Amino acid sequence: MTHPQGDEFALCRATIISLLRDNEDWLMRRILDYAHRQDYTQYTSTMMCAWQASIAGLSEALIKGAQEQTRSSIEFTPNQDFIHDALAHFAVEEAILHRKRGIKPGMFLSLLKYYRQAYTDLVDERCADSPHIKTLRHFVLKRFDLLEIALVTEWNSTPMDKVVDELSTTNRKLTNEKNFYLTAFESLGTPAFLLDHELEVTDANQAAVSLLTGMNARAGEVYYDAAAITGHDQDFVSENVILNRPVTELMPELTDFIGKRCDTEAQKSGDVSMTIRDEDYDFFFDQHPLQDISGQFAGSIMFLKDISDRKAVERRLKAIADKDPLTGAGNRRALESVIKSELSRAHRHDEPLSVAILDIDWFKSVNDNYGHLMGDRVLIDIAKLCKDLIRPYDTFARIGGEEFALLLPKTSVPEAERLAERLRQRVAEHTTQAGENRVQVTISIGVALLAKGAKTLEEMIESADRALYCAKLDGRNRVVTFEQLRSNKPA
């Protein structure tokens, strides 16, 4: 190979510098692809920034070397001076760094071959049409040769006692780093779990162990072997084992949220209610997938934040917001929140959904003659009679002063009519007492199938409301269905 001469050398040098500066991301992807395919990633840092620093440092050394390059220094001499060469200096620093980590020279040099391959791939792909491609490839190959020579020279010239001392220092540093991160993990007040691909627990912090076992777990108990380190008896190990068990086995309620196997999907989170050791909890769970530097799924970390107190407050507030304070029946808001979902479900399963509207006859006269205390007592008694009669999945709500609504899933109009008639009879036979006063009232009821295409609550129950109106006109204390109105049957 002849040396590049004159303008050709300057052009090649400029091309190499431009390639390296413009294609750092390309080089990153190519090198990681080689490292992953050849299984080097299991021995290296899983942090992307470590690889970025390595590739950026190498490219910068190659650029600096190219800037200082003369036509003659592209080849080697018997007494090569590595001290003042930027690339050689980088190689020496990398040799020291990896030797301290206990990396063997053969492993490092073999990985370096794939770095070399990535950089030559860059020249081949981006300069395929260049008349100087051979010179460009020659330049890259010679610079990597220099890199390897400098690296091996430094590695082999280091006395063994210095190597041992370097490894001891690195081991202490790694141990301290591990203890620091383990301490941070254990000190989290939030239960945290490290999970593998099968959602089995590979580690759990102090808060997680205490949550699942009820014991006052010590920091590091799971990591360092509970029986050997903390002195717990065999029952702890056999009955409360956490490691190597699917987290969905420990907490089955999570299955619907995270499935039975983890993958590379995005973060999963949400609210979940659980029963742990016969105690009810509400948690916000937050599961983050962990990926190695090659983008491969490496497990996940899951946190459980106890939100039981907040949820209890929310439930109390919702109960207050959805209930009529006098009768304990639902209110219009509660009915509106249920009626649309029930209508959708009935449509999906092709099932009837009936509604009944009932109104207390001559209720104003009760208030006028006996006072509002008696009126309130009448409303409470009728609500109780109705709630005692309906099924658990029926909805009963007060939607006006003396007007109530019954939502009856899986119920045809004839079935709803029979239920309404039983309720009418019970009310008519019931006596309400307030102080020394006693009163009997009657109710009128309108029944219909719920309107499927309606948008508002009023539109949905319009047919039943019209039937109720007719029941009032026909003398009150009776049940009328909308179907009777359409067929002109007498009420």
MARVEXKOL-280708 format. One line per 10 residues: number of its first residue (from 1); their letters; for each residue x, y, z of C-alpha. Coordinates in steps of 0.05 Angstrom, whole numbers. Layout:
% MARVEXKOL-280708
NUM> A> X/Y/Z | ...
//
This chain:
% MARVEXKOL-280708
1> MTHPQGDEFA> 0/0/0 | 28/67/-20 | 23/126/25 | -32/176/7 | 1/235/-26 | -13/309/-27 | -85/330/-36 | -109/258/-32 | -82/251/39 | -113/317/60
11> LCRATIISLL> -180/296/29 | -179/228/64 | -162/259/130 | -219/309/124 | -267/253/103 | -249/210/163 | -259/268/211 | -326/286/181 | -350/213/182 | -333/204/255
21> RDNEDWLMRR> -365/269/277 | -430/258/238 | -442/185/253 | -435/173/327 | -506/145/334 | -494/100/274 | -430/73/305 | -467/63/371 | -521/20/339 | -471/-20/298
31> ILDYAHRQDY> -424/-35/356 | -481/-54/402 | -508/-99/349 | -442/-136/343 | -433/-138/419 | -503/-166/429 | -498/-218/374 | -432/-243/400 | -457/-242/473 | -407/-191/499
41> TQYTSTMMCA> -463/-151/532 | -467/-200/590 | -397/-180/612 | -403/-105/603 | -438/-46/634 | -513/-45/623 | -514/31/623 | -519/63/555 | -478/124/577 | -418/79/590
51> WQASIAGLSE> -418/55/518 | -431/125/492 | -370/150/531 | -328/93/504 | -348/105/431 | -344/180/437 | -275/175/468 | -250/129/414 | -277/172/358 | -247/235/389
61> ALIKGAQEQT> -179/200/395 | -184/179/322 | -203/250/301 | -147/281/341 | -98/230/313 | -122/246/242 | -113/320/254 | -41/308/277 | -28/256/222 | 30/264/174
71> RSSIEFTPNQ> 38/225/111 | 93/182/141 | 62/168/210 | 6/125/182 | 54/66/183 | 96/39/241 | 169/42/259 | 210/-7/301 | 214/43/358 | 144/71/356
81> DFIHDALAHF> 132/128/405 | 65/120/438 | 73/177/487 | 53/234/441 | 3/198/397 | -69/215/417 | -97/147/396 | -41/109/431 | -52/150/494 | -127/133/492
91> AVEEAILHRK> -109/59/484 | -63/61/545 | -117/94/587 | -169/42/565 | -120/-15/580 | -110/10/651 | -184/20/662 | -205/-49/638 | -147/-85/671 | -169/-55/738
101> RGIKPGMFLS> -238/-85/727 | -208/-154/718 | -220/-158/643 | -173/-206/609 | -134/-179/549 | -162/-233/503 | -234/-214/517 | -220/-139/510 | -181/-148/445 | -235/-193/415
111> LLKYYRQAYT> -288/-141/430 | -242/-88/401 | -243/-127/336 | -317/-112/331 | -305/-39/345 | -255/-42/287 | -307/-77/244 | -359/-24/259 | -313/33/239 | -293/-1/174
121> DLVDERCADS> -367/-15/161 | -378/59/166 | -326/73/113 | -353/18/68 | -426/41/72 | -417/116/71 | -359/120/22 | -375/63/-25 | -372/109/-86 | -308/145/-65
131> PHIKTLRHFV> -247/134/-110 | -206/136/-45 | -243/82/-7 | -182/36/-4 | -140/92/25 | -196/108/76 | -201/35/97 | -126/30/102 | -124/91/147 | -177/62/194
141> LKRFDLLEIA> -145/-7/197 | -76/21/211 | -102/65/267 | -136/6/300 | -71/-33/292 | -36/22/330 | -91/20/382 | -81/-54/393 | -5/-49/396 | -7/6/448
151> LVTEWNSTPM> -59/-31/489 | -21/-97/490 | 45/-61/506 | 14/-27/567 | -21/-90/590 | 41/-134/587 | 88/-84/617 | 50/-79/683 | 80/-119/742 | 34/-172/772
161> DKVVDELSTT> 34/-142/841 | 8/-77/812 | -47/-116/775 | -68/-150/841 | -68/-83/877 | -111/-52/822 | -161/-110/826 | -165/-105/902 | -178/-31/897 | -232/-42/845
171> NRKLTNEKNF> -264/-97/885 | -269/-52/946 | -299/3/904 | -351/-44/872 | -369/-72/941 | -379/-2/967 | -421/17/906 | -464/-46/914 | -474/-32/988 | -494/40/973
181> YLTAFESLGT> -546/21/921 | -571/-37/964 | -578/11/1023 | -616/60/979 | -662/3/955 | -674/-22/1025 | -686/48/1053 | -745/62/1007 | -808/68/1049 | -847/42/989
191> PAFLLDHELE> -849/-34/977 | -805/-49/917 | -795/-113/878 | -745/-133/825 | -777/-182/776 | -750/-226/720 | -783/-244/653 | -831/-292/687 | -850/-240/739 | -813/-280/793
201> VTDANQAAVS> -785/-238/850 | -709/-234/846 | -704/-184/903 | -752/-146/950 | -736/-90/997 | -749/-84/1071 | -817/-51/1062 | -839/-106/1014 | -819/-162/1061 | -854/-130/1119
211> LLTGMNARAG> -917/-120/1077 | -921/-192/1054 | -898/-228/1117 | -921/-182/1172 | -853/-188/1204 | -806/-132/1223 | -758/-148/1167 | -687/-125/1170 | -654/-88/1114 | -622/-137/1065
221> EVYYDAAAIT> -659/-196/1093 | -680/-224/1026 | -614/-207/991 | -568/-238/1044 | -610/-300/1062 | -661/-289/1117 | -646/-351/1160 | -570/-343/1160 | -566/-269/1172 | -625/-250/1216
231> GHDQDFVSEN> -633/-314/1257 | -706/-324/1239 | -729/-396/1251 | -745/-445/1195 | -819/-424/1195 | -800/-357/1166 | -762/-389/1109 | -815/-442/1092 | -879/-402/1103 | -859/-332/1081
241> VILNRPVTEL> -811/-344/1024 | -813/-288/973 | -755/-300/926 | -765/-340/862 | -840/-337/868 | -884/-301/817 | -907/-235/844 | -977/-252/819 | -976/-313/864 | -958/-270/924
251> MPELTDFIGK> -1010/-218/903 | -1061/-250/855 | -1099/-184/847 | -1042/-159/803 | -1053/-212/750 | -1106/-172/712 | -1060/-112/709 | -992/-141/692 | -1009/-209/662 | -970/-272/676
261> RCDTEAQKSG> -906/-255/640 | -869/-190/632 | -843/-164/565 | -815/-100/535 | -881/-62/537 | -882/8/566 | -891/24/639 | -954/-5/671 | -988/30/729 | -1056/37/762
271> DVSMTIRDED> -1096/30/825 | -1109/-39/853 | -1144/-65/914 | -1113/-125/950 | -1123/-168/1011 | -1057/-184/1045 | -1055/-224/1109 | -1130/-215/1116 | -1123/-139/1113 | -1151/-97/1057
281> YDFFFDQHPL> -1105/-48/1021 | -1109/0/962 | -1044/10/924 | -1019/50/865 | -973/1/830 | -919/26/783 | -880/-24/741 | -822/-2/698 | -788/-48/648 | -712/-52/652
291> QDISGQFAGS> -672/-56/588 | -599/-70/577 | -555/-30/531 | -575/-71/471 | -649/-57/483 | -663/-127/509 | -712/-136/566 | -675/-148/631 | -733/-152/680 | -773/-99/715
301> IMFLKDISDR> -779/-61/779 | -847/-52/813 | -867/-5/868 | -930/-8/911 | -952/58/941 | -1003/50/996 | -1062/96/980 | -1112/62/1027 | -1127/125/1067 | -1138/167/1005
311> KAVERRLKAI> -1183/114/974 | -1224/109/1038 | -1235/183/1037 | -1254/180/963 | -1304/124/976 | -1335/163/1034 | -1341/225/991 | -1370/186/933 | -1420/153/979 | -1441/221/1004
321> ADKDPLTGAG> -1443/250/934 | -1484/192/906 | -1535/185/963 | -1597/223/982 | -1581/244/1054 | -1652/235/1079 | -1672/167/1052 | -1605/135/1039 | -1627/119/967 | -1584/139/909
331> NRRALESVIK> -1592/208/879 | -1598/232/807 | -1522/233/801 | -1518/160/822 | -1573/140/774 | -1541/176/716 | -1474/142/729 | -1507/73/728 | -1561/79/676 | -1515/89/616
341> SELSRAHRHD> -1470/30/632 | -1530/-15/646 | -1562/6/581 | -1498/-10/543 | -1492/-78/577 | -1565/-95/563 | -1554/-78/490 | -1490/-120/485 | -1523/-181/516 | -1592/-170/484
351> EPLSVAILDI> -1626/-167/552 | -1686/-126/574 | -1676/-66/619 | -1737/-35/651 | -1747/28/691 | -1803/46/740 | -1819/117/763 | -1860/123/827 | -1891/184/859 | -1926/191/927
361> DWFKSVNDNY> -1999/210/918 | -2022/275/950 | -1955/283/985 | -1964/358/993 | -2025/347/1037 | -1983/303/1083 | -1934/361/1094 | -1991/411/1100 | -2032/370/1150 | -1978/335/1191
371> GHLMGDRVLI> -1916/377/1181 | -1850/364/1146 | -1826/316/1200 | -1882/268/1180 | -1867/280/1106 | -1794/262/1117 | -1815/199/1155 | -1860/178/1097 | -1803/186/1048 | -1756/145/1092
381> DIAKLCKDLI> -1807/89/1101 | -1823/83/1027 | -1749/81/1010 | -1740/24/1061 | -1799/-15/1033 | -1771/-9/963 | -1700/-28/982 | -1725/-89/1019 | -1762/-112/957 | -1710/-103/901
391> RPYDTFARIG> -1650/-146/882 | -1577/-130/898 | -1562/-108/827 | -1624/-64/819 | -1615/11/828 | -1662/54/871 | -1656/130/870 | -1693/191/893 | -1698/238/833 | -1746/291/859
401> GEEFALLLPK> -1781/314/922 | -1829/254/927 | -1808/219/863 | -1765/157/859 | -1737/114/803 | -1723/39/799 | -1673/12/748 | -1685/-62/736 | -1632/-100/695 | -1652/-166/661
411> TSVPEAERLA> -1724/-149/674 | -1780/-148/622 | -1838/-100/627 | -1887/-153/653 | -1836/-173/707 | -1825/-100/725 | -1901/-89/728 | -1909/-147/777 | -1853/-119/821 | -1884/-49/819
421> ERLRQRVAEH> -1952/-78/838 | -1923/-113/899 | -1889/-48/920 | -1954/-9/910 | -1992/-58/955 | -1939/-57/1010 | -1940/19/1012 | -2016/21/1014 | -2016/-27/1073 | -1961/9/1111
431> TTQAGENRVQ> -1973/59/1166 | -1921/114/1180 | -1916/143/1250 | -1883/208/1272 | -1894/225/1344 | -1968/215/1359 | -1988/222/1286 | -2001/163/1240 | -2013/166/1166 | -2022/119/1106
441> VTISIGVALL> -2004/140/1035 | -2008/109/966 | -1962/113/906 | -1971/114/831 | -1920/79/786 | -1903/83/712 | -1864/26/679 | -1828/22/612 | -1768/-7/576 | -1710/41/578
451> AKGAKTLEEM> -1702/83/515 | -1639/59/479 | -1623/120/436 | -1635/173/489 | -1579/219/512 | -1603/250/577 | -1634/219/640 | -1701/253/624 | -1701/224/553 | -1684/155/578
461> IESADRALYC> -1742/151/627 | -1791/192/586 | -1836/132/571 | -1841/111/644 | -1855/184/662 | -1912/187/613 | -1941/122/641 | -1935/153/712 | -1973/214/688 | -2030/170/662
471> AKLDGRNRVV> -2031/132/728 | -2043/199/763 | -2098/218/714 | -2132/151/722 | -2142/160/797 | -2074/147/829 | -2053/86/871 | -2041/44/809 | -1988/17/762 | -1989/35/688
481> TFEQLRSNKP> -1940/11/634 | -1922/50/572 | -1941/-12/532 | -2012/-5/557 | -2014/66/532 | -1990/45/463 | -2041/-11/457 | -2097/33/485 | -2112/-16/540 | -2148/10/601
491> A> -2103/22/659
//
